[in-house]
Amino acid sequence: MSAVELKELVVTALEALKGRDIQVLDVRELTDVVDYMVVASGASNRQVKALANEVVERCKAAGYRPLGVEGELHGEWVLVDMGDVVAHIMLPQVRAFYNLEKLWNVSPSPGVKEQQ
């Protein structure tokens, strides 16, 4: 599975559980560590945890095991590292504070649907 297919799998998993404001950041020109960062919000700690779990389960079903999952205990910000794709799933206030989109200074990839 290519990085693009893995990114789409992650986005599909987030959309399935109504992840909010899903953004895909193409950071291939900025770092050699990861190709895409997928940033999404959940309405509650419980939803953030559920979104992260859905990403992990769908990736496992497709034959990909995460390299790491961080932040599951509190559910304010859960990071799922799939190698070429890293998902950041956060509560809205945490996302606003860290503002990863501005930090990485890239525009979202065209064609990615945003959920309100």
C-alpha positions as a Markdown table, in Angstrom:
| # | Residue | x | y | z |
|---|---|---|---|---|
| 1 | Met | 0.0 | 0.0 | 0.0 |
| 2 | Ser | 1.4 | 3.4 | -1.0 |
| 3 | Ala | 1.5 | 6.4 | 1.3 |
| 4 | Val | -1.4 | 7.9 | -0.7 |
| 5 | Glu | -3.5 | 4.8 | -0.2 |
| 6 | Leu | -2.7 | 4.8 | 3.5 |
| 7 | Lys | -3.6 | 8.4 | 3.8 |
| 8 | Glu | -7.0 | 7.8 | 2.2 |
| 9 | Leu | -7.6 | 4.8 | 4.5 |
| 10 | Val | -6.9 | 7.1 | 7.5 |
| 11 | Val | -9.2 | 9.8 | 6.2 |
| 12 | Thr | -12.0 | 7.2 | 5.5 |
| 13 | Ala | -11.7 | 5.9 | 9.0 |
| 14 | Leu | -12.0 | 9.4 | 10.5 |
| 15 | Glu | -15.0 | 10.2 | 8.3 |
| 16 | Ala | -16.7 | 6.9 | 9.3 |
| 17 | Leu | -16.9 | 8.1 | 12.9 |
| 18 | Lys | -17.8 | 11.7 | 12.1 |
| 19 | Gly | -14.3 | 13.2 | 12.6 |
| 20 | Arg | -14.5 | 17.0 | 12.3 |
| 21 | Asp | -12.5 | 19.4 | 10.2 |
| 22 | Ile | -10.3 | 16.7 | 8.6 |
| 23 | Gln | -7.2 | 18.2 | 7.0 |
| 24 | Val | -4.4 | 16.4 | 5.1 |
| 25 | Leu | -1.1 | 18.1 | 5.2 |
| 26 | Asp | 1.4 | 17.1 | 2.5 |
| 27 | Val | 4.8 | 17.5 | 4.3 |
| 28 | Arg | 6.9 | 15.5 | 1.8 |
| 29 | Glu | 8.9 | 18.7 | 0.9 |
| 30 | Leu | 9.4 | 19.6 | 4.5 |
| 31 | Thr | 10.6 | 16.4 | 6.2 |
| 32 | Asp | 11.9 | 13.0 | 5.4 |
| 33 | Val | 10.2 | 11.5 | 8.5 |
| 34 | Val | 6.6 | 11.4 | 7.2 |
| 35 | Asp | 4.8 | 12.1 | 3.9 |
| 36 | Tyr | 1.3 | 13.1 | 5.2 |
| 37 | Met | -0.1 | 14.4 | 8.4 |
| 38 | Val | -3.9 | 14.0 | 8.9 |
| 39 | Val | -5.3 | 16.3 | 11.5 |
| 40 | Ala | -8.9 | 15.9 | 12.8 |
| 41 | Ser | -11.0 | 17.0 | 15.7 |
| 42 | Gly | -13.4 | 15.0 | 17.9 |
| 43 | Ala | -16.2 | 16.5 | 19.9 |
| 44 | Ser | -15.2 | 14.9 | 23.2 |
| 45 | Asn | -12.4 | 12.8 | 24.8 |
| 46 | Arg | -14.4 | 9.7 | 24.1 |
| 47 | Gln | -14.8 | 10.5 | 20.4 |
| 48 | Val | -11.1 | 11.4 | 20.1 |
| 49 | Lys | -10.3 | 7.9 | 21.5 |
| 50 | Ala | -12.9 | 6.2 | 19.3 |
| 51 | Leu | -11.5 | 8.0 | 16.2 |
| 52 | Ala | -8.0 | 6.9 | 17.0 |
| 53 | Asn | -9.1 | 3.3 | 17.6 |
| 54 | Glu | -11.0 | 3.3 | 14.3 |
| 55 | Val | -7.8 | 4.4 | 12.4 |
| 56 | Val | -5.8 | 1.7 | 14.1 |
| 57 | Glu | -8.4 | -1.0 | 13.5 |
| 58 | Arg | -8.9 | -0.2 | 9.8 |
| 59 | Cys | -5.1 | 0.0 | 9.2 |
| 60 | Lys | -4.6 | -3.4 | 11.0 |
| 61 | Ala | -7.4 | -4.9 | 8.8 |
| 62 | Ala | -5.5 | -3.6 | 5.7 |
| 63 | Gly | -2.3 | -5.2 | 7.0 |
| 64 | Tyr | -0.7 | -2.2 | 8.6 |
| 65 | Arg | 0.2 | -2.0 | 12.2 |
| 66 | Pro | 0.8 | 1.3 | 13.8 |
| 67 | Leu | 4.4 | 2.2 | 14.8 |
| 68 | Gly | 3.0 | 3.9 | 17.9 |
| 69 | Val | -0.1 | 5.4 | 19.5 |
| 70 | Glu | 0.3 | 8.2 | 22.0 |
| 71 | Gly | -2.2 | 10.1 | 24.2 |
| 72 | Glu | -5.0 | 7.4 | 24.5 |
| 73 | Leu | -5.2 | 7.7 | 28.3 |
| 74 | His | -6.5 | 11.3 | 28.4 |
| 75 | Gly | -7.9 | 11.6 | 24.9 |
| 76 | Glu | -7.2 | 15.3 | 24.4 |
| 77 | Trp | -4.7 | 14.6 | 21.6 |
| 78 | Val | -4.1 | 11.1 | 20.2 |
| 79 | Leu | -1.3 | 10.6 | 17.8 |
| 80 | Val | -1.4 | 7.5 | 15.6 |
| 81 | Asp | 1.9 | 6.9 | 13.8 |
| 82 | Met | 1.5 | 4.7 | 10.7 |
| 83 | Gly | 5.0 | 5.5 | 9.3 |
| 84 | Asp | 4.4 | 7.4 | 6.1 |
| 85 | Val | 1.2 | 8.9 | 7.6 |
| 86 | Val | 0.7 | 10.3 | 11.0 |
| 87 | Ala | -2.8 | 11.1 | 12.3 |
| 88 | His | -3.3 | 13.8 | 15.0 |
| 89 | Ile | -6.8 | 13.6 | 16.5 |
| 90 | Met | -7.5 | 16.3 | 19.0 |
| 91 | Leu | -10.2 | 18.2 | 21.0 |
| 92 | Pro | -11.0 | 21.5 | 19.2 |
| 93 | Gln | -9.4 | 23.6 | 22.0 |
| 94 | Val | -6.2 | 21.6 | 21.9 |
| 95 | Arg | -6.1 | 21.8 | 18.1 |
| 96 | Ala | -6.6 | 25.6 | 18.2 |
| 97 | Phe | -3.8 | 26.0 | 20.8 |
| 98 | Tyr | -1.2 | 23.9 | 18.9 |
| 99 | Asn | -2.4 | 24.9 | 15.4 |
| 100 | Leu | -0.3 | 22.3 | 13.5 |
| 101 | Glu | -1.5 | 23.5 | 10.2 |
| 102 | Lys | 0.1 | 26.9 | 10.8 |
| 103 | Leu | 3.2 | 25.3 | 12.5 |
| 104 | Trp | 3.9 | 23.2 | 9.3 |
| 105 | Asn | 2.9 | 26.2 | 7.2 |
| 106 | Val | 1.3 | 24.1 | 4.4 |
| 107 | Ser | -2.1 | 24.3 | 2.8 |
| 108 | Pro | -4.4 | 21.2 | 3.0 |
| 109 | Ser | -4.4 | 18.9 | 0.0 |
| 110 | Pro | -7.1 | 19.8 | -2.5 |
| 111 | Gly | -10.2 | 17.6 | -2.6 |
| 112 | Val | -10.2 | 16.7 | 1.1 |
| 113 | Lys | -13.7 | 16.9 | 2.6 |
| 114 | Glu | -14.2 | 18.9 | 5.7 |
| 115 | Gln | -16.9 | 17.8 | 8.2 |
| 116 | Gln | -18.5 | 20.3 | 10.4 |
